[in-house]
Amino acid sequence: MILYGYALSSASYRVRIALALKGLQVTSVLMDLRAGEQRLEEFLQINSQGFVPALTLDDGAVLTQSLAIIEYLDEIHPDPPLLPRTPLGRARVRALSLAIACDVHPLNNLRVLQYLENDLKHDKATRETWYRHWVQLGFDALERWLVRDGATARFCHGDAPTLADVCLVPQVFNARRFAVDLGPYPRIVGIDAACRDLPAFQGAAPDRQV
């Protein structure tokens, strides 16, 4: 398998974590999103959206969208599972994952920040205010959710990492990059720390990509 990604891409980071948790080896192709390599025709032939990650399977099939890739990996390589066994548990983990991947991340990813800078001509301080606003709004809700819900334990759901943790850790990493105050989110910070104690999360970190 070949994984096309970017070290600082939250979505790529999610897939790297999932692959590591499953013990799966891939050939990694790191792309320079800031230089626009994802918009080159060569890559658009792989993923017409021009997004990373994209995972090319051994038979040549290409998977895109991080959550779809991870759920595919979980179905093909079910141990360890990244979704709970019960329908209710799976629904909860998917909801937590989507709250991060769909409600927080898209508002502060690279192409949005570049649009704010290049097209709307906002300065760095304004862009970072935008970033922190949406992360804090999402984390406010997520913290309340994790605190109130008895299914939360060492990780977002129970005592083993799930898809929700795979989504959470990259978002916390990027929140730190943009100096988001994480003081109001002790449960999020605690879960992030528990995840980063695990070798799979450590090996998937952006600073470990070469």
N, C-alpha and C positions, 0 to 999 in steps of 0.2 A: 504494500500500500504506500501511496505517496500523499503526504499532508502538505498542502499549500497554506501557509499562514504568515503571521507577523508576530514578532515577540511580544509587543505591547497590546495586541488585539485581544480584548476580553473574550470574544467568541472563539478565537484560536486557542487561547489559554484554556477555555472549558474543554475543548476536544483533547488537548494535550493531557489534561488531568484524567479524563475518562480513559484514554488509551493507557496511561500509566497504571491506573487502578486495575485495569483488565490485564496488565502485563503484556500488552501488544506492542510490537515493534513496527515502526514505519520509517520510510525515508522522508526527511523533513526538507521542504523547500521554503526558505524564508524570503518573503517578498518585501520590498521597500514601498510601503503605502504612501509615505510622504513624497516619494519621487514619482508616484502614479503608476507603478508597475502593474497594479491590479487592473488598470484600464487599457493596457496594451492588448492588441488583437490576439496575440498568442495566448494570453490568459483568458480572454473573453471566449475563446473556443472551449475552454475548460469550464468556466462558469460565466454565463452570459450576464449575470448581475454585476460582475466585477467585484465580488466580495470574497474575503477569506473568513473562515476556512473553507477549503474544498478538499475532499478526500477521494482520491482515485483508487479504486479497488483493484485487486490483482487481475480481474477479468476486463478491466478498462472502464467499468461503470464509474460515474462520478456522483458523489453525494455532496450536497451543499446544505447550508443552514445548520448551525452548531447543534441545536437541540434534536433535529432530525438525525444528524450523524450519530449523536450519542445514543439515541433510542435504538437506532439500527445496531450499533455495537453491542448494546445491552441485550438485544434479541439474539444476535448471532453468538455472542460470548456472554452467557448469562451469569457467570460467576466471576467476581462478586456482583450481586444485583445492584443496580443504581435506582431501581424503583421498588417500592414495597410490594409485598405479595397480595395485599388486599386491595380491592377497587377503591375503597375510601382513602387508604394510604397513598395509593398512586395518584389519586385526584389531588390530594393535599400537596404532595411533592411537586406535581406538575404546576399547580397554582403558584407555589412559592417560586419555582423556577421561572415561570412566565412573568411574574411580577417584577423580577429583575431583568430578564432578557428582553421583555417587550415594553415594560413601562418605565424603566430607568435607563438602561443602556442605550437605546436608540437616540435618546435626546442629547447624549453627550459623547457620542463616538467621533472618530476623527473627521469624517466627511461633514458632519454637522458643525463642528468647531471650525473647520476650514471654510465653510459657507459663511459663518458668522464673521470670519476674518476677511475673506477675499471678496465676497459679494456684498455683504451688509456693512463692511468697513468698521466693525467693532474692534476696539483695542483689546489687548491681552487681559486687562483687569475686568472688562465687561464680559469677555468670554468665560473667564474663570468664575465670575459671579453667577453666570448662567449655569455652568457646570455644577457648582456647589448647590445651587437652588434645587435642581432636579434630583440630585443624589440625596440631599437631605430630606426632601419630600418623600422619596421612595423609602429611605431608611427609617423615617419616622413611622410609617405604616408597617414596615417589615419588623421593626423592633417590637411594636405592640403585638403583632401577630405571633411572633416567636415566644414572647413572654407569657401571653395569655393561654397558649395552647399546650395542653398536657402532652401532646405527641412530641414536643420539642424536648431533647435531652442533650447529650454531649454534642450532637450534631443537629442540623435543622429538623431531622425526623429520626428520632431514636438514637442508637449508639453506634451506628455505622454510617459512613458518608453516602449520600444519595445525589441524585441529579441536582437537588436544591443547593447542596454544598458546592458542587462543581460550578454552579452559576454564581454563588455568593462570593467565593474567594477572589476571583478576578475583579469583581466590582469593588470589593474592599481594597484590593491592591491599587486600583486606579483612583479610588477616593483619597487614599494616602498621597498619591502622586500630585493631586490637586489641592492638597492641604485642607480637606474636609475635616471638620472637628468630629472625631468619633467618640468623644466623651459621652454624649447622650445615648450611645448604643452599646451598652456593656454586653448584652446577649449576643449581638452580631459579632462584636470583637472577640468574645470568648469562643464562639463557634469557629471563627476564622483561625484563631490560635490552635484549636484542636485539630483542624484540618492541616494546618501548616506543620504540625508535628509529624505528619505522615510522609514517608519517602516519595509517594506518588505525587503529592502536591508540591513537595520541594523540587523534584526533578522537572516539573512542568513550569516552574516559575520563569518569568521573562528573562531574568538575569542568568539563567542556565541555558539559554538558547544560543546556539552558535551557527 
